[in-house]
Amino acid sequence: MPEPTPADPHGPEPTPTAAPGSQPTTPPSPQGRSVGELVFDVSERTSSLIREEIELAKTEVSEKVGKILRGSVVGIAAGTFAFLALILVMEGFAWLLNEEVFDGKSWPGFFIEAALFLLIAAGAGLFAYRSVQAGAPPMPEQAIEEAKLTKAVFEGEESKPVSNVSSGPVSKVGDK
């Protein structure tokens, strides 16, 4: 029976699944594996990392889109009710202006209200434009930053042996 190999210093290896009724075997240490097996392992882990970063980006974008949609729906509902109330208030205000200021003439009060409506609409439109600009485009900033760090690590490892790679913070290539 072969002796167990020491633990991998770069982290735990995944345990392969064994057939029912058989004993699971531990993978050989990196020193005992062929170059092809090591390349396969690296490409498998890289694919897994890329899939996880894509999933992070999807989650982040869907979270931001959900927030934008919730805010938009609530804003539309609030605007609808405010608009209905405003119709009634402005109608009453127009008749009040006609009675008190314009001696019973019915048209001047409605023109003054129209000018007020245009000013309110301009202010609301500016506010809506700024609100939409603040939330758009929904970019997955965390995933993009993670991808940049991963790229920097891979570019930095091309010129370094594997044993010298640290798990500390990653600096940009060329920084000293």
N, C-alpha and C positions, 0 to 999 in steps of 0.2 A: 504494500500500500504506500503511495507517495506521501511524503511529508507535506504538511500545509505550508503555503508560501506566506511570507510576511505581508502585512497590509501595505497597500499602495500609498506612498507618501504624498501623492497628488490628490487624494480623495478616495472615497469608497467606490468600488466598482459595482455596477448593478449585478444582482444575482440572477443567473440565467434560470429560466423556468425549466423544471424537470418533468419528465413523463410521470403520470400517476404510479405510485408504488416504487419509484426509484429514488435514490439519494441525490439531492442537488449537488452539483460540483462547483467549486470556486474557479474563476477564470485564472489562467496563468498570469504571473507578474509581467510587467511590460518588458523586462529583460528576456523572458522566455517566449515572447510572441514574435511572429514574423512581421516584416515591414508591411505586408499586405493587410494583416489583421489590424495593425496600428492605424494605417491609413483608413481602413473601413471604420474603425472606432471613432476616429477624428471626424470623418465625414458624417457619420451617424449623429454624433453630438452636435456638429455644426448645423445640420438639418433641424435637429430638435430645438436648438437655440433660435434659429430663424423662425420656425413655426411659433415659438413662444413670443417672439417680438412682434410678429404679425398679429397674434391674438391680443397682445397688449394694445397695439394700435387700434384694432377693431373695437375693443372695449372702451378705450379712451374716446374715440370718435362717437360711438353710440351714446356714451354718457353725456357728452357735450351737446349732441343733437337732441337728446331727451330734455335737457335743461332748456334749450332754445324753444323746443316745441311746447313744453309746459308753460313757459313764460308767455309765448305767443297766444296760446289758447286762453289763458287767464286774462291777458291784455285785451283780446278781442271781446270777451264776455263783458269785462268792465267797460270798455268803450261803447258797446251796444247799449247798456243800461244808462250810461252817462249821456249818450246821445239822445235817447228817448226823453230823459228828464230835461235835458237842455232845450229840446223842442218846446216843451211846455213852459219852461221858465222864460225863454226868449219871446215866445208868443205873448205872454203876459207883460213882459217888459216893453215890447213894441206898443201894445195898447196903452200902457201907462205913460210912455213918452208922448204918444198921440194926444192923450187927454190933458196931461199937465203942461207939456212944453209947447206943443204945436197947435193948440186950441182946437182940437178935434179933427185935424187933418190926418188921414189914415196912412199916407205913404211915407212921410219923412222918418218916422220911427223904424220902419222896416229897412230903410236904406242904412240907417245908423247901425242897426243890428247886423246887417249883411257885412258891413265893414268890420265889426267886432268878430264875426264868424271867420272872416278871412285871416285876421290876425291870429286867432286861436288855432286855426288850421295850419298856418305857417309854423307856429311854435311847436305844435304837436308833431308835424312832419319832421322838423329838425330833430326833435327828441327821439322819434322812431328811427330815423337814419343813424343817429349816433348809437342807439341801443343795438341795432342790428350789426353795425360795424364792430362793436365791442365783442360780440359773440361769434363772429364769422371771420375767416373760415375755421371750421372746427378741425384744427390740426392736432395730431397726436404728439405733443411735445415730448412726453416722457419716452415714448417708443423711438422717436427720432434721436433723442439724446443717447439712449441706450445703444442704438445701432451705430452711432458715431464712436462711442466708447469701444464697442466690440471691434469695429474696423481698425481703430487705433491699436488695440491689443494685438490683432492679427498682423498688422503691418509691422509692429514692434517686434513680434516673435520671429519674423522671417530672418532677422539678423542675429537673434539671440538663441542660445541653446535652451531647451525646455526646462532644465534644472534651475536656470537663473530667473525665471519668470516669477514675480512676486504677486501676492494677492492684494497688495495695497492699492492706493489710488492710481489711476492711469493718467500719465501726462501725455500731451500731444507729441507727435513725432517731431523731432527737431528741437524740442524744449530742453533746456539744461538746468 
